[in-house]
Amino acid sequence: MSLLFQPLKIGALTLENRIVIAPMCQYSAIDGNAQDWHLMHLGHLAMSGAGMMIIEATAVCAEGRITPGDLGLYSDENEAALGRVVDAIRSHSNMPLTIQIAHAGRKASSQAPWEGGNQILPDAPGGWKAVAPSALPHAPGEDVPTALDDAALEQLKEDFVRTAKRAVHLGFQGIEIHMAHGYLLHQFLSPLSNKRTDAYGGNLEARMRFPLDIFDAVKAAVPEDIPVWVRVSATDWVPGGWDLESTLALSQVLKDRGCAAIHVSTGGVSPLQKIPLSPGYQVPFAARVKAESGLPTMAVGLITDPAQAERILQDGDADMIALARSMLYNPRWPWHAAAALGAQVEAPKQYWRSQPREFSALFKDMRVGQR
């Protein structure tokens, strides 16, 4: 029997299968507010039959957005706009909806990828001054960010907590804290971006302190039945940077503090990274984290084929398969995976007639004799 289509619990949340829609920025919000695009984009992904969807990186404050088009959940207006999207999806899909909350740190105030992705300077239209653990730009020639002082760190903690509470109010069933891809909390973790000399910089324990403070604050602020987990970059792919051994140490501490799962990606903190891309190139990192922490683990990155995904689970390298670009390219990936692996998947009744005749039991609860 296919493991990919077996249920799994993350804390109190039950997934009907192990396919997770990874968070994918759309750069299509206005002042942090979700638009009709988000309703269309997330709505059709919610019909995919995946076990869970994680909404894109959602900023905890306006300055924490990667781009001016990033989604936010830091104001009543943001909450109302995203609530409209969530309510519409809920009326037609039972898929668990969760959200990734984030702050871009020194990678904030950037153009959308299709505009080049370059930094927007603070004095340019649409730009603002970025903040970071240390006054070090992400890339040579970029504006130097403001190093966060103690008061700013406390404010950020409050921002994460308020956003988490708004997410719960909207009915999200889980929260992923973004500690990966070179954004603020990853910047604290990596010795490449954190040169602080106070309690939040220096050795591994000190560099982990602020990200762990954020995790503790968010977990304490939401009900017990709302699982909280993190996304990490297991390595910076740069000598002297954050590495797998550091990730293993962080994972163990997170587990001890009640982390519900871990989502294992890599890279993002430095333009010097050299990533050896190949199918499933990040899976070995997920396998080590799973083996040594025991946390429910999501593998992600160039996983495109159902047999490949199934093999990762059967080999014990991960508990869940997170898909991003593959879902954009093929929003019915779980349907096709179920057909390939002899499993069943949820699908809206309006689409039952699309089932190929050779798969008589592909869709769950399908009524026979449809005209």
C-alpha positions as a Markdown table, in Angstrom:
| # | Residue | x | y | z |
|---|---|---|---|---|
| 1 | Met | 0.0 | 0.0 | 0.0 |
| 2 | Ser | 1.3 | 3.4 | -0.9 |
| 3 | Leu | 2.8 | 5.4 | 2.0 |
| 4 | Leu | 2.2 | 8.6 | 0.2 |
| 5 | Phe | -1.5 | 8.2 | 0.6 |
| 6 | Gln | -1.5 | 7.1 | 4.3 |
| 7 | Pro | -2.7 | 9.5 | 6.9 |
| 8 | Leu | -0.3 | 11.3 | 9.2 |
| 9 | Lys | -0.8 | 13.4 | 12.3 |
| 10 | Ile | 1.1 | 16.7 | 13.0 |
| 11 | Gly | 0.3 | 17.4 | 16.6 |
| 12 | Ala | -3.5 | 17.5 | 16.7 |
| 13 | Leu | -3.8 | 18.0 | 12.9 |
| 14 | Thr | -4.6 | 14.9 | 10.8 |
| 15 | Leu | -3.5 | 14.8 | 7.1 |
| 16 | Glu | -5.3 | 12.4 | 4.9 |
| 17 | Asn | -2.1 | 11.9 | 2.9 |
| 18 | Arg | 1.5 | 12.8 | 3.0 |
| 19 | Ile | 1.5 | 15.4 | 0.1 |
| 20 | Val | 2.1 | 18.9 | 1.3 |
| 21 | Ile | 1.7 | 22.0 | -0.9 |
| 22 | Ala | 4.7 | 24.1 | 0.0 |
| 23 | Pro | 4.5 | 27.8 | 0.6 |
| 24 | Met | 5.0 | 29.7 | -2.7 |
| 25 | Cys | 5.2 | 33.5 | -2.8 |
| 26 | Gln | 3.0 | 35.1 | -5.5 |
| 27 | Tyr | 4.2 | 38.7 | -5.1 |
| 28 | Ser | 0.7 | 39.8 | -6.0 |
| 29 | Ala | -0.7 | 41.4 | -2.8 |
| 30 | Ile | -1.4 | 45.2 | -2.5 |
| 31 | Asp | -0.2 | 46.7 | 0.8 |
| 32 | Gly | 0.0 | 43.1 | 2.2 |
| 33 | Asn | -3.7 | 42.5 | 1.2 |
| 34 | Ala | -4.6 | 39.3 | -0.6 |
| 35 | Gln | -6.3 | 39.9 | -4.0 |
| 36 | Asp | -8.5 | 38.0 | -6.4 |
| 37 | Trp | -5.3 | 36.3 | -7.7 |
| 38 | His | -4.8 | 34.6 | -4.3 |
| 39 | Leu | -8.4 | 33.4 | -4.4 |
| 40 | Met | -7.9 | 31.9 | -7.8 |
| 41 | His | -4.4 | 30.5 | -7.1 |
| 42 | Leu | -5.1 | 29.0 | -3.7 |
| 43 | Gly | -8.6 | 27.9 | -4.6 |
| 44 | His | -7.5 | 25.6 | -7.4 |
| 45 | Leu | -4.7 | 24.2 | -5.4 |
| 46 | Ala | -7.2 | 23.4 | -2.6 |
| 47 | Met | -8.9 | 21.1 | -5.1 |
| 48 | Ser | -5.7 | 19.1 | -5.8 |
| 49 | Gly | -6.3 | 16.4 | -3.2 |
| 50 | Ala | -3.1 | 17.1 | -1.3 |
| 51 | Gly | -3.0 | 16.4 | 2.4 |
| 52 | Met | -2.2 | 20.0 | 3.5 |
| 53 | Met | -1.5 | 23.4 | 2.0 |
| 54 | Ile | 0.9 | 25.9 | 3.6 |
| 55 | Ile | 0.0 | 29.5 | 2.5 |
| 56 | Glu | 2.9 | 31.5 | 1.1 |
| 57 | Ala | 5.4 | 33.4 | 3.3 |
| 58 | Thr | 3.2 | 36.0 | 5.1 |
| 59 | Ala | 4.9 | 39.0 | 6.6 |
| 60 | Val | 4.5 | 39.8 | 10.3 |
| 61 | Cys | 5.0 | 43.6 | 9.6 |
| 62 | Ala | 5.1 | 45.8 | 6.6 |
| 63 | Glu | 8.9 | 46.1 | 6.7 |
| 64 | Gly | 9.2 | 42.3 | 6.8 |
| 65 | Arg | 7.9 | 41.8 | 3.3 |
| 66 | Ile | 10.3 | 40.5 | 0.7 |
| 67 | Thr | 8.7 | 42.7 | -2.0 |
| 68 | Pro | 6.0 | 45.4 | -2.0 |
| 69 | Gly | 3.7 | 42.6 | -3.4 |
| 70 | Asp | 4.2 | 40.2 | -0.5 |
| 71 | Leu | 1.3 | 38.9 | 1.5 |
| 72 | Gly | 1.0 | 40.3 | 5.0 |
| 73 | Leu | -1.1 | 39.6 | 8.2 |
| 74 | Tyr | -0.2 | 42.5 | 10.3 |
| 75 | Ser | -3.3 | 44.7 | 10.0 |
| 76 | Asp | -7.1 | 44.4 | 10.2 |
| 77 | Glu | -7.2 | 45.1 | 6.5 |
| 78 | Asn | -4.8 | 42.3 | 5.8 |
| 79 | Glu | -6.8 | 40.0 | 8.0 |
| 80 | Ala | -10.1 | 40.9 | 6.2 |
| 81 | Ala | -8.6 | 40.4 | 2.8 |
| 82 | Leu | -7.1 | 37.0 | 3.6 |
| 83 | Gly | -10.2 | 36.0 | 5.4 |
| 84 | Arg | -12.2 | 36.4 | 2.3 |
| 85 | Val | -9.9 | 34.0 | 0.5 |
| 86 | Val | -9.9 | 31.5 | 3.4 |
| 87 | Asp | -13.7 | 31.5 | 3.7 |
| 88 | Ala | -14.2 | 30.9 | 0.0 |
| 89 | Ile | -11.8 | 27.9 | 0.0 |
| 90 | Arg | -13.4 | 26.5 | 3.2 |
| 91 | Ser | -16.8 | 26.5 | 1.5 |
| 92 | His | -15.6 | 24.1 | -1.2 |
| 93 | Ser | -12.6 | 22.2 | 0.3 |
| 94 | Asn | -11.8 | 20.2 | 3.4 |
| 95 | Met | -8.1 | 20.4 | 2.9 |
| 96 | Pro | -6.2 | 21.6 | 6.0 |
| 97 | Leu | -5.0 | 25.2 | 5.5 |
| 98 | Thr | -1.9 | 26.3 | 7.4 |
| 99 | Ile | 0.3 | 29.4 | 7.0 |
| 100 | Gln | 3.9 | 30.3 | 7.0 |
| 101 | Ile | 4.7 | 33.5 | 8.9 |
| 102 | Ala | 7.9 | 35.3 | 8.1 |
| 103 | His | 10.1 | 38.3 | 8.1 |
| 104 | Ala | 12.5 | 39.0 | 5.3 |
| 105 | Gly | 15.2 | 40.8 | 7.3 |
| 106 | Arg | 18.0 | 42.2 | 5.0 |
| 107 | Lys | 16.3 | 40.5 | 1.9 |
| 108 | Ala | 13.3 | 42.9 | 2.2 |
| 109 | Ser | 12.5 | 45.7 | -0.1 |
| 110 | Ser | 13.2 | 43.7 | -3.3 |
| 111 | Gln | 11.6 | 43.6 | -6.7 |
| 112 | Ala | 9.4 | 40.7 | -7.7 |
| 113 | Pro | 11.4 | 38.0 | -9.5 |
| 114 | Trp | 9.9 | 38.8 | -12.9 |
| 115 | Glu | 11.1 | 42.4 | -12.4 |
| 116 | Gly | 14.6 | 41.2 | -11.8 |
| 117 | Gly | 14.5 | 40.6 | -8.0 |
| 118 | Asn | 17.0 | 43.4 | -7.2 |
| 119 | Gln | 16.9 | 45.4 | -4.1 |
| 120 | Ile | 14.8 | 48.5 | -4.1 |
| 121 | Leu | 16.8 | 51.2 | -2.3 |
| 122 | Pro | 15.1 | 53.0 | 0.6 |
| 123 | Asp | 14.8 | 56.3 | -1.2 |
| 124 | Ala | 13.4 | 54.7 | -4.4 |
| 125 | Pro | 9.6 | 54.4 | -5.0 |
| 126 | Gly | 8.2 | 51.5 | -3.1 |
| 127 | Gly | 11.4 | 50.9 | -1.2 |
| 128 | Trp | 12.2 | 50.9 | 2.6 |
| 129 | Lys | 15.1 | 50.4 | 4.9 |
| 130 | Ala | 15.7 | 46.8 | 5.7 |
| 131 | Val | 16.7 | 45.4 | 9.2 |
| 132 | Ala | 18.9 | 42.5 | 10.1 |
| 133 | Pro | 20.8 | 40.9 | 13.0 |
| 134 | Ser | 24.0 | 42.8 | 11.8 |
| 135 | Ala | 24.6 | 45.7 | 9.5 |
| 136 | Leu | 25.7 | 43.5 | 6.6 |
| 137 | Pro | 24.0 | 43.6 | 3.2 |
| 138 | His | 22.9 | 40.4 | 1.5 |
| 139 | Ala | 25.0 | 41.2 | -1.6 |
| 140 | Pro | 27.8 | 43.6 | -2.4 |
| 141 | Gly | 26.5 | 47.0 | -3.4 |
| 142 | Glu | 23.2 | 46.7 | -1.6 |
| 143 | Asp | 22.0 | 49.1 | 1.0 |
| 144 | Val | 23.4 | 48.3 | 4.5 |
| 145 | Pro | 20.5 | 47.2 | 6.7 |
| 146 | Thr | 19.9 | 48.6 | 10.2 |
| 147 | Ala | 21.1 | 46.2 | 13.0 |
| 148 | Leu | 18.2 | 45.4 | 15.3 |
| 149 | Asp | 18.5 | 46.7 | 18.8 |
| 150 | Asp | 16.8 | 45.2 | 21.9 |
| 151 | Ala | 13.7 | 47.3 | 21.6 |
| 152 | Ala | 13.3 | 46.3 | 17.9 |
| 153 | Leu | 13.8 | 42.6 | 18.8 |
| 154 | Glu | 11.0 | 42.8 | 21.4 |
| 155 | Gln | 8.8 | 44.5 | 18.8 |
| 156 | Leu | 9.5 | 41.7 | 16.3 |
| 157 | Lys | 8.5 | 39.1 | 18.9 |
| 158 | Glu | 5.2 | 41.0 | 19.4 |
| 159 | Asp | 4.7 | 41.1 | 15.6 |
| 160 | Phe | 5.1 | 37.4 | 15.2 |
| 161 | Val | 2.7 | 36.7 | 18.1 |
| 162 | Arg | 0.1 | 39.1 | 16.7 |
| 163 | Thr | 0.3 | 37.5 | 13.3 |
| 164 | Ala | 0.0 | 34.1 | 14.8 |
| 165 | Lys | -3.1 | 35.1 | 16.7 |
| 166 | Arg | -4.6 | 36.6 | 13.5 |
| 167 | Ala | -3.9 | 33.3 | 11.7 |
| 168 | Val | -5.8 | 31.4 | 14.4 |
| 169 | His | -8.7 | 33.8 | 14.2 |
| 170 | Leu | -8.9 | 33.2 | 10.5 |
| 171 | Gly | -9.1 | 29.4 | 11.1 |
| 172 | Phe | -5.7 | 28.3 | 9.9 |
| 173 | Gln | -5.0 | 24.9 | 11.4 |
| 174 | Gly | -1.2 | 25.1 | 11.8 |
| 175 | Ile | 1.6 | 27.6 | 11.7 |
| 176 | Glu | 5.0 | 27.3 | 10.1 |
| 177 | Ile | 7.7 | 29.7 | 11.2 |
| 178 | His | 10.1 | 30.6 | 8.4 |
| 179 | Met | 13.7 | 30.1 | 9.6 |
| 180 | Ala | 15.0 | 29.3 | 6.1 |
| 181 | His | 16.1 | 30.8 | 2.7 |
| 182 | Gly | 18.2 | 33.6 | 4.1 |
| 183 | Tyr | 15.3 | 35.5 | 5.7 |
| 184 | Leu | 15.5 | 37.1 | 9.1 |
| 185 | Leu | 15.5 | 34.2 | 11.5 |
| 186 | His | 17.9 | 32.3 | 9.2 |
| 187 | Gln | 20.1 | 35.4 | 9.3 |
| 188 | Phe | 20.3 | 35.1 | 13.1 |
| 189 | Leu | 21.2 | 31.4 | 12.8 |
| 190 | Ser | 24.0 | 31.8 | 10.2 |
| 191 | Pro | 27.5 | 33.0 | 11.2 |
| 192 | Leu | 27.7 | 34.5 | 7.7 |
| 193 | Ser | 25.0 | 37.1 | 8.5 |
| 194 | Asn | 25.1 | 37.3 | 12.3 |
| 195 | Lys | 28.1 | 39.1 | 13.6 |
| 196 | Arg | 26.5 | 40.3 | 16.9 |
| 197 | Thr | 28.5 | 40.5 | 20.1 |
| 198 | Asp | 25.5 | 40.4 | 22.4 |
| 199 | Ala | 23.5 | 37.5 | 23.7 |
| 200 | Tyr | 22.1 | 36.9 | 20.2 |
| 201 | Gly | 25.4 | 36.4 | 18.4 |
| 202 | Gly | 28.6 | 34.4 | 18.7 |
| 203 | Asn | 28.4 | 30.7 | 19.3 |
| 204 | Leu | 25.7 | 28.3 | 18.1 |
| 205 | Glu | 23.6 | 28.6 | 21.3 |
| 206 | Ala | 23.6 | 32.4 | 21.1 |
| 207 | Arg | 22.8 | 32.5 | 17.4 |
| 208 | Met | 19.8 | 30.2 | 18.0 |
| 209 | Arg | 18.5 | 32.2 | 20.9 |
| 210 | Phe | 16.3 | 34.8 | 19.0 |
| 211 | Pro | 14.7 | 32.3 | 16.5 |
| 212 | Leu | 13.9 | 30.0 | 19.5 |
| 213 | Asp | 12.5 | 33.0 | 21.4 |
| 214 | Ile | 10.2 | 33.6 | 18.4 |
| 215 | Phe | 9.2 | 29.9 | 18.3 |
| 216 | Asp | 8.4 | 29.9 | 22.1 |
| 217 | Ala | 6.4 | 33.1 | 21.9 |
| 218 | Val | 4.3 | 31.9 | 19.0 |
| 219 | Lys | 3.7 | 28.5 | 20.5 |
| 220 | Ala | 2.6 | 30.0 | 23.8 |
| 221 | Ala | 0.2 | 32.4 | 22.0 |
| 222 | Val | -1.8 | 29.8 | 20.1 |
| 223 | Pro | -4.1 | 27.1 | 21.3 |
| 224 | Glu | -2.6 | 23.7 | 22.1 |
| 225 | Asp | -4.4 | 22.1 | 19.2 |
| 226 | Ile | -2.7 | 24.4 | 16.7 |
| 227 | Pro | 0.6 | 22.7 | 15.7 |
| 228 | Val | 3.6 | 25.0 | 15.3 |
| 229 | Trp | 6.6 | 23.9 | 13.3 |
| 230 | Val | 9.5 | 25.5 | 11.4 |
| 231 | Arg | 11.1 | 25.5 | 8.0 |
| 232 | Val | 14.9 | 25.4 | 8.0 |
| 233 | Ser | 17.7 | 25.6 | 5.6 |
| 234 | Ala | 19.9 | 22.7 | 6.5 |
| 235 | Thr | 23.0 | 24.2 | 5.0 |
| 236 | Asp | 24.0 | 27.6 | 3.5 |
| 237 | Trp | 26.1 | 25.8 | 0.9 |
| 238 | Val | 28.9 | 28.1 | 1.8 |
| 239 | Pro | 32.1 | 27.1 | 3.8 |
| 240 | Gly | 31.9 | 28.5 | 7.3 |
| 241 | Gly | 28.1 | 29.0 | 7.1 |
| 242 | Trp | 25.2 | 27.3 | 8.8 |
| 243 | Asp | 25.5 | 23.6 | 8.2 |
| 244 | Leu | 23.8 | 20.2 | 8.8 |
| 245 | Glu | 25.4 | 19.7 | 12.2 |
| 246 | Ser | 24.0 | 23.0 | 13.4 |
| 247 | Thr | 20.6 | 22.1 | 11.9 |
| 248 | Leu | 20.6 | 18.8 | 13.9 |
| 249 | Ala | 21.3 | 20.7 | 17.1 |
| 250 | Leu | 18.5 | 23.2 | 16.4 |
| 251 | Ser | 16.1 | 20.4 | 15.5 |
| 252 | Gln | 16.7 | 18.7 | 18.8 |
| 253 | Val | 16.1 | 21.9 | 20.8 |
| 254 | Leu | 13.0 | 22.6 | 18.8 |
| 255 | Lys | 11.7 | 19.1 | 19.5 |
| 256 | Asp | 12.3 | 19.6 | 23.2 |
| 257 | Arg | 10.2 | 22.8 | 23.1 |
| 258 | Gly | 7.2 | 21.2 | 21.4 |
| 259 | Cys | 7.9 | 21.7 | 17.7 |
| 260 | Ala | 5.3 | 19.6 | 15.8 |
| 261 | Ala | 7.4 | 19.0 | 12.6 |
| 262 | Ile | 10.3 | 20.3 | 10.6 |
| 263 | His | 10.4 | 21.3 | 6.9 |
| 264 | Val | 13.9 | 20.8 | 5.6 |
| 265 | Ser | 15.1 | 23.0 | 2.7 |
| 266 | Thr | 18.5 | 24.6 | 2.1 |
| 267 | Gly | 20.3 | 27.8 | 1.0 |
| 268 | Gly | 19.3 | 31.4 | 0.6 |
| 269 | Val | 21.5 | 33.4 | 3.0 |
| 270 | Ser | 24.4 | 34.2 | 0.6 |
| 271 | Pro | 24.8 | 34.8 | -3.1 |
| 272 | Leu | 28.1 | 32.8 | -2.8 |
| 273 | Gln | 26.1 | 29.5 | -2.4 |
| 274 | Lys | 26.9 | 26.7 | -4.7 |
| 275 | Ile | 24.0 | 24.3 | -4.9 |
| 276 | Pro | 24.5 | 21.0 | -6.7 |
| 277 | Leu | 21.0 | 20.6 | -8.1 |
| 278 | Ser | 19.8 | 17.1 | -8.9 |
| 279 | Pro | 16.5 | 15.2 | -8.3 |
| 280 | Gly | 15.8 | 15.1 | -4.6 |
| 281 | Tyr | 19.0 | 16.9 | -3.8 |
| 282 | Gln | 17.8 | 18.0 | -0.4 |
| 283 | Val | 16.4 | 14.7 | 0.7 |
| 284 | Pro | 19.6 | 13.5 | 2.4 |
| 285 | Phe | 19.4 | 16.5 | 4.8 |
| 286 | Ala | 15.8 | 15.6 | 5.6 |
| 287 | Ala | 16.8 | 12.0 | 6.2 |
| 288 | Arg | 19.4 | 13.0 | 8.8 |
| 289 | Val | 17.1 | 15.4 | 10.5 |
| 290 | Lys | 14.4 | 12.8 | 10.7 |
| 291 | Ala | 16.7 | 10.1 | 11.9 |
| 292 | Glu | 18.4 | 12.1 | 14.6 |
| 293 | Ser | 15.5 | 14.3 | 15.9 |
| 294 | Gly | 12.6 | 12.0 | 15.4 |
| 295 | Leu | 10.4 | 15.0 | 14.3 |
| 296 | Pro | 7.9 | 14.5 | 11.6 |
| 297 | Thr | 9.9 | 15.7 | 8.6 |
| 298 | Met | 9.0 | 17.2 | 5.3 |
| 299 | Ala | 11.3 | 16.7 | 2.4 |
| 300 | Val | 11.3 | 19.3 | -0.5 |
| 301 | Gly | 13.2 | 20.1 | -3.6 |
| 302 | Leu | 13.1 | 18.7 | -7.1 |
| 303 | Ile | 10.7 | 15.9 | -6.1 |
| 304 | Thr | 8.6 | 15.6 | -9.2 |
| 305 | Asp | 7.6 | 12.0 | -9.8 |
| 306 | Pro | 5.2 | 9.9 | -7.7 |
| 307 | Ala | 7.5 | 6.9 | -7.6 |
| 308 | Gln | 10.3 | 9.1 | -6.4 |
| 309 | Ala | 8.1 | 10.5 | -3.7 |
| 310 | Glu | 6.9 | 7.1 | -2.6 |
| 311 | Arg | 10.5 | 5.8 | -2.5 |
| 312 | Ile | 11.6 | 8.6 | -0.2 |
| 313 | Leu | 8.9 | 7.7 | 2.3 |
| 314 | Gln | 9.4 | 3.9 | 1.9 |
| 315 | Asp | 13.1 | 4.4 | 2.6 |
| 316 | Gly | 12.3 | 6.3 | 5.8 |
| 317 | Asp | 14.0 | 9.5 | 4.6 |
| 318 | Ala | 11.0 | 11.7 | 5.4 |
| 319 | Asp | 7.4 | 11.5 | 6.6 |
| 320 | Met | 5.9 | 14.0 | 4.1 |
| 321 | Ile | 6.6 | 15.2 | 0.6 |
| 322 | Ala | 6.4 | 19.0 | 0.0 |
| 323 | Leu | 5.8 | 20.1 | -3.5 |
| 324 | Ala | 6.1 | 23.7 | -4.9 |
| 325 | Arg | 7.0 | 24.2 | -8.5 |
| 326 | Ser | 5.6 | 20.7 | -9.4 |
| 327 | Met | 2.2 | 21.9 | -8.1 |
| 328 | Leu | 2.4 | 25.1 | -10.1 |
| 329 | Tyr | 3.2 | 23.1 | -13.2 |
| 330 | Asn | 0.6 | 20.4 | -12.5 |
| 331 | Pro | -2.0 | 21.4 | -9.9 |
| 332 | Arg | -3.5 | 17.9 | -10.1 |
| 333 | Trp | -0.3 | 16.2 | -9.2 |
| 334 | Pro | -1.9 | 14.3 | -6.3 |
| 335 | Trp | -4.6 | 12.9 | -8.6 |
| 336 | His | -2.0 | 11.6 | -11.0 |
| 337 | Ala | 0.1 | 10.2 | -8.2 |
| 338 | Ala | -2.9 | 8.4 | -6.8 |
| 339 | Ala | -3.6 | 6.9 | -10.2 |
| 340 | Ala | 0.1 | 5.8 | -10.5 |
| 341 | Leu | 0.3 | 4.3 | -7.0 |
| 342 | Gly | -3.1 | 2.7 | -6.9 |
| 343 | Ala | -4.5 | 5.0 | -4.2 |
| 344 | Gln | -7.5 | 7.3 | -3.8 |
| 345 | Val | -7.7 | 11.1 | -3.5 |
| 346 | Glu | -10.3 | 13.7 | -2.5 |
| 347 | Ala | -11.8 | 15.6 | -5.5 |
| 348 | Pro | -14.7 | 17.9 | -5.9 |
| 349 | Lys | -17.8 | 16.1 | -7.2 |
| 350 | Gln | -18.0 | 18.6 | -10.0 |
| 351 | Tyr | -14.8 | 17.0 | -11.4 |
| 352 | Trp | -15.6 | 13.3 | -10.9 |
| 353 | Arg | -16.5 | 12.9 | -14.6 |
| 354 | Ser | -12.8 | 13.7 | -15.4 |
| 355 | Gln | -11.7 | 10.3 | -14.0 |
| 356 | Pro | -10.2 | 8.1 | -16.6 |
| 357 | Arg | -12.3 | 5.0 | -17.1 |
| 358 | Glu | -9.4 | 2.7 | -16.3 |
| 359 | Phe | -9.2 | 4.1 | -12.7 |
| 360 | Ser | -12.6 | 3.1 | -11.3 |
| 361 | Ala | -11.8 | 3.9 | -7.7 |
| 362 | Leu | -9.5 | 6.9 | -8.0 |
| 363 | Phe | -11.7 | 9.5 | -6.3 |
| 364 | Lys | -12.9 | 9.0 | -2.8 |
| 365 | Asp | -16.7 | 8.8 | -2.3 |
| 366 | Met | -17.3 | 9.0 | -6.0 |
| 367 | Arg | -20.9 | 8.0 | -6.9 |
| 368 | Val | -21.3 | 5.7 | -9.8 |
| 369 | Gly | -23.7 | 6.2 | -12.7 |
| 370 | Gln | -22.9 | 9.9 | -13.3 |
| 371 | Arg | -24.6 | 11.0 | -16.5 |
